[in-house]
């Protein structure tokens, strides 16, 4: 193998905390880096032993609720001019070294950081839409150009506007592979843990529960993509919509003086087609007639439902409290148009 130019050497950094089930695959995929650092947060499993087996230098630190809050510290401890950050539940494909060395060799003078697309695996399924792809992550960068904030799942950002970031164009390029969640139970547990350990603004003047409500519908709309990800997309959209509401309530409870939450209706939505039983008469109906009857039946059931009444109340609330030209008002109108196009009638 050709000798690596000093300015192109790479330090790989992996943070661990009881990561024995995924760590070996992660480290195997980046064992070729010029310096391999594993930052361990008091693991009581075999994480440290696995790290040492793969030749990593193990740095220890106390447990923290948000790993992003300490990433900057350990980036500074790395020796390489280029930094590659990979989480313990992520890995690169076998051609990762070749692709990364080529990126740096060709773009070193024009680029300071790379946004790498990421495949997310949830409940054994590779997500192809639903806001989960291409999911660019700035993980390969020149030391001193990128910084993380102390919060959950907020992407790192350049230290100044002068930093040049190149986002790779999928599908024919380097990808990170992320084994996110084993199943929906795991997904829900992790989201709740993130919400409970996040940082919330303590200034009462900056709290508005309606903002969390608006975020709930916005995230539902962005994740709902059954054409690409099937029913799993519907399930994740509902979970993440409720997650926004949960965060709003956690934030509310943490305030020294809690404002009135109001009567905002906050039920994230899903649509269900209601079949009707025409087994005795089905032979007398053509398909168009049958579709029309099903449509009318669903509409009738919908107008009798508590959901219909709740949506009418929600419309009244927004008309009374928000200008349609305001940010929240425009977001709500966008949501209503989106919903109208997805209801099964």
SESEDREN-417306 format. One line per 3 residues: number of its first residue (from 1); for each residue x, z, y of N, C-alpha, C. Coordinates in steps of 0.2 Angstrom, whole numbers. Layout:
N
NUM) X:Z:Y:X:Z:Y:X:Z:Y; ...
***
This chain:
345
1) 4:0:-6:0:0:0:4:0:6; 2:-4:11:6:-4:17:7:2:21; 12:3:24:13:10:28:8:10:34
4) 5:16:35:0:17:40:3:18:47; 1:14:52:4:15:58:2:22:61; 6:25:64:5:32:67:-2:33:71
7) -3:28:75:-9:28:79:-15:27:76; -15:25:69:-21:23:65:-22:28:60; -18:33:60:-19:38:54:-26:42:55
10) -29:44:50:-35:47:50:-35:54:47; -39:59:51:-40:66:48:-47:66:46; -49:67:39:-55:68:37:-57:76:37
13) -64:77:40:-66:84:40:-73:85:37; -73:90:32:-79:91:29:-81:98:29; -87:100:32:-89:107:32:-93:109:26
16) -92:115:23:-95:117:17:-98:124:17; -103:125:14:-106:132:12:-110:131:6; -107:134:1:-110:133:-6:-112:126:-8
19) -107:122:-7:-108:114:-8:-106:112:-15; -105:116:-20:-102:113:-26:-105:108:-29; -112:107:-28:-115:102:-32:-114:95:-29
22) -112:94:-23:-111:87:-20:-104:86:-18; -100:92:-17:-93:91:-14:-88:87:-17; -88:87:-24:-83:83:-27:-84:75:-26
25) -90:73:-26:-92:66:-25:-90:64:-17; -91:69:-13:-89:68:-6:-82:67:-5; -78:72:-8:-71:72:-7:-67:66:-10
28) -70:64:-16:-67:59:-20:-67:52:-16; -73:52:-12:-74:45:-8:-70:45:-2; -67:51:0:-62:50:6:-55:54:5
31) -54:54:-1:-47:57:-3:-41:53:-1; -42:47:1:-37:43:4:-35:44:11; -39:48:15:-37:49:22:-30:53:22
34) -27:52:28:-20:55:29:-20:62:30; -25:65:32:-26:73:32:-33:74:30; -34:79:25:-41:81:23:-42:88:24
37) -46:90:28:-48:97:30:-55:98:28; -55:104:24:-62:107:22:-63:113:26; -68:114:30:-70:120:33:-75:124:30
40) -73:129:27:-78:133:22:-81:139:26; -88:139:25:-91:145:28:-93:150:23; -88:154:20:-89:160:16:-93:158:10
43) -91:152:7:-95:150:0:-93:155:-5; -99:156:-9:-98:161:-15:-98:157:-22; -98:150:-21:-98:146:-27:-91:143:-28
46) -91:137:-31:-84:134:-32:-82:129:-27; -85:129:-21:-83:125:-16:-76:125:-14; -73:130:-13:-66:131:-11:-61:128:-17
49) -63:130:-23:-59:127:-29:-59:120:-29; -65:117:-28:-66:110:-28:-62:106:-23; -62:109:-17:-58:107:-11:-51:106:-12
52) -48:112:-15:-41:112:-17:-39:107:-22; -44:106:-27:-42:101:-32:-41:94:-29; -45:93:-24:-44:86:-21:-39:86:-16
55) -35:91:-15:-29:91:-11:-31:93:-4; -36:96:-2:-38:97:4:-35:104:7; -34:104:13:-32:110:17:-38:114:18
58) -39:120:16:-45:124:17:-44:128:23; -49:128:28:-49:132:33:-56:136:32; -55:143:34:-61:147:33:-64:149:39
61) -71:150:39:-74:153:45:-80:157:43; -82:161:48:-88:165:46:-95:160:46; -100:162:43:-106:158:43:-109:158:49
64) -112:152:51:-115:151:57:-122:148:56; -127:149:60:-134:146:59:-134:138:60; -129:136:64:-129:129:66:-122:126:65
67) -120:122:60:-114:119:59:-111:115:65; -116:112:69:-114:108:74:-110:112:80; -112:118:80:-109:122:85:-102:124:84
70) -99:123:78:-92:124:77:-88:118:76; -91:112:76:-88:106:74:-82:104:79; -83:105:85:-78:104:90:-72:108:89
73) -72:114:87:-67:118:86:-62:115:81; -65:113:75:-61:111:70:-58:103:71; -62:100:75:-59:93:77:-53:94:80
76) -52:99:85:-46:100:88:-40:102:84; -42:105:78:-37:107:74:-34:102:70; -37:96:69:-35:90:65:-28:87:69
79) -24:84:65:-18:81:67:-19:74:69; -23:70:65:-23:63:66:-26:61:73; -24:55:75:-27:52:81:-34:50:80
82) -36:48:74:-43:46:72:-46:52:68; -53:53:69:-56:58:65:-62:55:61; -63:57:55:-68:55:51:-72:61:49
85) -78:62:51:-82:68:49:-87:65:44; -87:69:38:-92:68:33:-95:74:31; -101:75:30:-104:81:28:-103:81:20
88) -104:88:17:-103:89:10:-108:85:6; -114:84:8:-119:80:4:-119:73:6; -113:70:9:-113:63:10:-107:60:6
91) -106:54:6:-100:50:3:-100:43:5; -94:40:4:-93:33:6:-93:29:-1; -94:23:0:-94:18:-6:-86:17:-8
94) -85:14:-13:-78:13:-16:-74:9:-11; -77:5:-7:-73:1:-2:-73:4:5; -74:11:5:-74:14:11:-67:14:15
97) -62:15:11:-55:15:14:-54:8:17; -55:3:13:-53:-4:16:-57:-5:22; -63:-4:22:-67:-5:28:-65:-1:34
100) -64:5:33:-62:9:39:-55:7:41; -51:6:37:-44:4:39:-44:-2:43; -49:-7:41:-49:-13:44:-52:-13:51
103) -58:-8:52:-61:-7:58:-56:-5:63; -52:0:61:-47:3:66:-42:-2:68; -39:-5:63:-34:-10:64:-36:-16:69
106) -42:-18:68:-45:-24:72:-47:-21:79; -50:-15:79:-53:-13:86:-50:-8:89; -44:-5:87:-41:1:90:-40:0:97
109) -39:-6:100:-38:-6:107:-44:-7:111; -50:-9:108:-56:-10:112:-61:-5:110; -61:-1:105:-66:4:103:-63:11:103
112) -67:16:105:-65:23:104:-69:27:99; -75:24:97:-79:27:92:-83:22:89; -85:24:82:-89:19:79:-96:23:76
115) -101:20:77:-108:22:75:-109:19:68; -109:23:63:-110:20:56:-117:21:53; -120:16:51:-127:16:48:-126:21:42
118) -132:24:40:-132:29:35:-138:28:31; -137:27:24:-143:27:19:-145:34:18; -151:36:18:-154:43:17:-158:43:10
121) -156:47:6:-159:48:-1:-164:54:0; -170:53:-1:-175:59:-1:-179:58:-7; -179:64:-11:-183:64:-17:-181:58:-22
124) -175:57:-22:-173:51:-26:-174:44:-24; -177:43:-18:-178:37:-15:-174:35:-9; -171:29:-9:-168:27:-3:-172:25:2
127) -172:28:8:-177:26:14:-175:20:17; -180:15:18:-178:9:21:-181:8:28; -185:13:30:-189:13:36:-190:20:39
130) -196:21:41:-198:27:43:-194:31:48; -190:28:52:-185:31:56:-179:34:53; -178:33:46:-173:35:42:-167:30:41
133) -168:24:44:-163:19:43:-164:14:49; -158:12:52:-151:13:50:-148:19:51; -151:23:55:-149:30:56:-141:31:58
136) -139:27:63:-132:27:65:-129:34:67; -124:35:64:-120:42:65:-113:40:68; -112:43:74:-105:43:76:-100:48:73
139) -97:45:68:-93:49:63:-85:47:63; -84:41:66:-77:39:66:-75:38:73; -70:42:75:-69:41:82:-61:44:84
142) -59:42:90:-53:44:92:-53:52:94; -49:56:92:-49:63:94:-49:64:101; -54:68:103:-55:70:110:-60:65:114
145) -64:61:110:-68:56:113:-76:58:112; -77:62:107:-84:64:105:-85:71:105; -91:74:106:-92:81:106:-99:82:104
148) -100:88:100:-106:90:97:-109:96:102; -115:96:102:-119:102:105:-121:107:100; -122:113:102:-123:119:97:-131:119:96
151) -133:114:92:-140:113:91:-141:110:84; -147:109:81:-148:106:75:-150:99:75; -146:95:72:-148:88:71:-148:84:78
154) -144:86:82:-143:82:88:-137:78:88; -137:71:88:-131:67:87:-126:69:92; -120:69:90:-114:70:95:-114:64:100
157) -110:65:106:-110:60:111:-104:60:114; -102:54:117:-96:53:121:-95:58:126; -88:60:127:-87:65:132:-87:62:139
160) -88:56:140:-89:53:146:-91:46:146; -94:43:151:-97:36:150:-91:31:149; -85:32:150:-80:28:149:-78:27:142
163) -81:31:137:-79:30:130:-83:24:127; -79:20:123:-82:14:121:-84:15:113; -91:15:112:-94:16:106:-96:9:103
166) -94:7:97:-97:1:93:-101:3:88; -107:1:88:-112:2:82:-112:-3:77; -110:-2:71:-110:-7:66:-117:-10:64
169) -117:-16:63:-123:-20:62:-125:-20:54; -130:-17:52:-131:-17:45:-135:-24:43; -136:-26:37:-134:-22:31:-126:-23:29
172) -123:-29:31:-117:-30:28:-111:-27:31; -111:-20:31:-105:-16:34:-105:-10:30; -100:-6:33:-99:1:30:-105:5:31
175) -107:9:26:-112:14:27:-110:21:24; -113:26:27:-113:33:25:-119:33:20; -118:37:14:-123:38:9:-124:46:10
178) -131:47:11:-133:54:12:-138:56:7; -136:61:3:-141:64:-2:-144:70:1; -150:68:5:-153:73:9:-157:78:6
181) -162:77:2:-166:82:0:-169:80:-7; -169:85:-12:-170:84:-19:-178:82:-20; -182:85:-16:-189:84:-16:-192:87:-10
184) -199:87:-10:-202:89:-3:-202:96:-2; -202:100:-7:-201:107:-7:-194:109:-3; -189:105:-5:-182:106:-2:-182:104:5
187) -186:98:6:-186:95:13:-190:100:18; -195:103:15:-199:108:20:-195:114:21; -192:117:16:-187:123:17:-182:122:22
190) -179:116:21:-173:114:26:-176:114:33; -182:110:34:-184:110:41:-186:116:44; -189:121:40:-191:127:42:-185:131:44
193) -180:131:40:-173:134:42:-170:132:48; -170:125:49:-168:122:55:-172:125:61; -178:125:61:-183:127:66:-182:134:68
196) -181:139:63:-180:146:64:-173:147:67; -168:143:66:-162:145:68:-160:140:74; -164:137:77:-163:132:83:-162:137:89
199) -159:134:94:-159:137:101:-165:135:105; -168:140:108:-174:138:112:-173:141:119; -175:137:124:-175:139:131:-179:145:133
202) -176:150:136:-179:156:137:-183:156:144; -182:151:147:-185:151:154:-193:149:153; -197:153:155:-204:152:154:-207:146:158
205) -204:144:163:-206:139:167:-204:132:164; -200:132:159:-198:126:155:-202:125:149; -207:130:147:-211:130:141:-218:127:142
208) -219:122:138:-226:119:138:-228:117:131; -233:120:128:-234:119:121:-237:112:121; -240:109:126:-242:102:125:-236:97:124
211) -230:99:126:-225:94:125:-223:94:118; -224:100:114:-223:100:107:-228:96:103; -235:97:106:-240:93:103:-239:85:104
214) -237:83:110:-235:76:111:-230:74:106; -225:78:105:-219:76:101:-222:76:94; -227:80:92:-229:79:85:-232:73:84
217) -236:70:88:-239:63:87:-234:58:88; -229:59:92:-224:54:93:-220:53:86; -218:59:83:-214:59:78:-218:56:72
220) -224:58:71:-228:55:66:-228:47:66; -229:45:72:-229:38:73:-223:34:71; -217:38:73:-211:35:72:-209:35:64
223) -211:40:61:-209:40:54:-214:37:49; -220:36:51:-225:33:47:-224:26:46; -222:24:40:-220:17:38:-221:16:31
226) -227:16:28:-228:15:21:-227:8:18; -226:3:23:-225:-3:20:-217:-4:17; -213:0:20:-206:1:18:-205:6:13
229) -208:12:14:-206:18:10:-212:21:7; -218:18:6:-224:20:2:-226:27:4; -229:30:-1:-233:37:1:-228:42:3
232) -221:41:1:-217:46:3:-216:46:11; -217:40:14:-217:40:21:-223:44:24; -228:43:21:-234:47:24:-233:55:23
235) -230:57:18:-229:64:17:-224:67:22; -219:63:23:-213:65:27:-216:65:35; -220:60:36:-223:60:43:-227:66:45
238) -231:68:40:-235:74:41:-231:80:41; -226:81:37:-222:87:37:-218:87:44; -215:82:46:-212:82:53:-216:83:59
241) -222:80:58:-227:81:64:-229:89:64; -230:92:58:-231:99:58:-225:103:60; -219:100:59:-213:104:61:-212:104:68
244) -215:99:72:-215:100:79:-219:105:82; -225:106:79:-230:111:80:-226:118:79; -223:119:73:-220:125:71:-215:127:76
247) -211:122:78:-205:124:83:-208:126:90; -214:123:92:-217:125:98:-220:132:97; -222:134:91:-224:141:91:-219:146:90
250) -213:144:87:-207:148:86:-205:150:94; -204:144:97:-202:145:104:-206:149:108; -213:149:107:-218:153:111:-217:160:109
253) -216:162:103:-215:169:101:-208:172:104; -203:168:105:-197:170:107:-197:172:115; -202:169:118:-202:171:126:-204:178:127
256) -201:180:132:-202:187:134:-209:188:136; -212:183:140:-219:184:142:-222:177:140; -227:178:135:-230:172:132:-236:169:136
259) -235:163:137:-241:160:141:-247:158:136; -252:157:139:-258:155:135:-257:148:132; -258:148:125:-257:142:122:-262:137:123
262) -268:139:126:-274:134:127:-277:133:121; -282:128:122:-286:126:116:-284:119:113; -278:117:114:-276:111:112:-277:110:104
265) -279:105:102:-280:103:95:-274:100:92; -271:103:87:-264:101:85:-264:100:78; -268:95:75:-268:93:68:-265:86:67
268) -259:86:65:-256:79:64:-261:75:59; -261:69:59:-266:65:56:-263:61:50; -268:60:45:-267:55:40:-273:52:39
271) -273:46:36:-280:42:35:-281:41:28; -287:42:25:-289:41:18:-295:37:18; -294:32:14:-300:28:12:-305:31:7
274) -311:31:9:-316:35:5:-320:29:1; -319:29:-6:-323:24:-10:-330:26:-11; -334:22:-12:-341:23:-14:-342:20:-21
277) -347:24:-24:-349:22:-31:-354:17:-31; -352:11:-33:-357:5:-34:-357:2:-41; -355:7:-46:-354:5:-53:-361:1:-56
280) -367:4:-54:-373:1:-57:-374:-6:-54; -372:-7:-47:-374:-13:-44:-369:-18:-42; -363:-16:-44:-357:-20:-42:-357:-27:-44
283) -361:-29:-49:-361:-36:-51:-365:-40:-47; -369:-37:-42:-374:-41:-38:-370:-42:-31; -365:-39:-30:-361:-40:-24:-355:-44:-24
286) -354:-49:-19:-348:-52:-19:-343:-48:-15; -336:-50:-16:-331:-46:-13:-332:-44:-6; -334:-49:-2:-335:-48:6:-340:-43:7
289) -346:-43:3:-351:-39:4:-349:-32:2; -345:-31:-3:-343:-25:-5:-338:-22:0; -334:-26:3:-329:-23:8:-333:-21:14
292) -338:-24:16:-342:-22:22:-346:-16:21; -348:-15:15:-352:-9:13:-347:-3:13; -341:-4:10:-336:1:10:-334:3:17
295) -333:-2:21:-332:0:28:-337:4:32; -343:2:31:-349:5:34:-349:12:32; -348:13:25:-349:20:22:-343:24:25
298) -337:22:25:-332:26:28:-333:28:35; -335:23:39:-337:24:46:-342:30:47; -347:29:43:-352:34:43:-350:41:41
301) -346:42:36:-343:48:34:-338:51:39; -335:46:42:-330:48:47:-333:52:53; -339:48:56:-343:51:61:-346:58:60
304) -347:59:54:-350:66:52:-345:71:51; -338:69:51:-333:74:49:-331:78:55; -328:84:53:-325:88:58:-319:85:62
307) -316:80:59:-311:77:62:-313:73:68; -319:69:67:-322:65:72:-323:70:78; -326:76:77:-328:80:82:-321:83:86
310) -316:84:82:-310:87:85:-307:81:89; -307:75:87:-304:70:91:-308:69:97; -315:69:97:-318:69:103:-316:75:108
313) -315:81:105:-313:86:109:-306:85:112; -302:82:108:-295:81:110:-295:76:116; -299:70:116:-300:66:121:-302:69:127
316) -307:73:127:-310:77:133:-305:81:136; -301:84:132:-295:89:134:-290:85:138; -288:79:135:-283:75:139:-285:72:145
319) -292:70:145:-294:67:151:-295:72:157; -296:78:155:-297:84:160:-291:86:162; -285:86:158:-279:90:160:-273:85:162
322) -274:79:160:-268:74:161:-270:68:164; -266:66:169:-267:59:172:-265:54:167; -269:48:166:-267:43:161:-260:40:163
325) -258:41:169:-252:37:171:-246:42:170; -247:48:168:-242:53:167:-238:52:160; -232:55:159:-229:54:153:-233:56:147
328) -236:62:147:-240:64:142:-246:60:141; -249:58:146:-255:54:146:-254:47:143; -248:44:145:-247:37:142:-245:38:135
331) -242:43:133:-240:45:126:-246:45:122; -251:49:125:-257:50:121:-261:44:120; -262:39:125:-265:33:125:-262:29:120
334) -255:29:119:-251:25:115:-253:27:108; -254:34:107:-255:37:100:-262:35:98; -267:35:103:-274:33:101:-274:26:99
337) -271:21:103:-271:14:101:-268:13:94; -262:17:93:-259:17:86:-264:19:81; -267:25:82:-272:27:77:-278:22:76
340) -280:19:81:-286:14:80:-284:9:76; -278:7:76:-276:1:72:-274:3:65; -274:10:63:-273:12:56:-279:15:53
343) -284:16:56:-290:19:53:-293:14:49; -296:15:43:-298:10:38:-305:8:39; -307:6:46:-313:3:47:-312:0:54
***
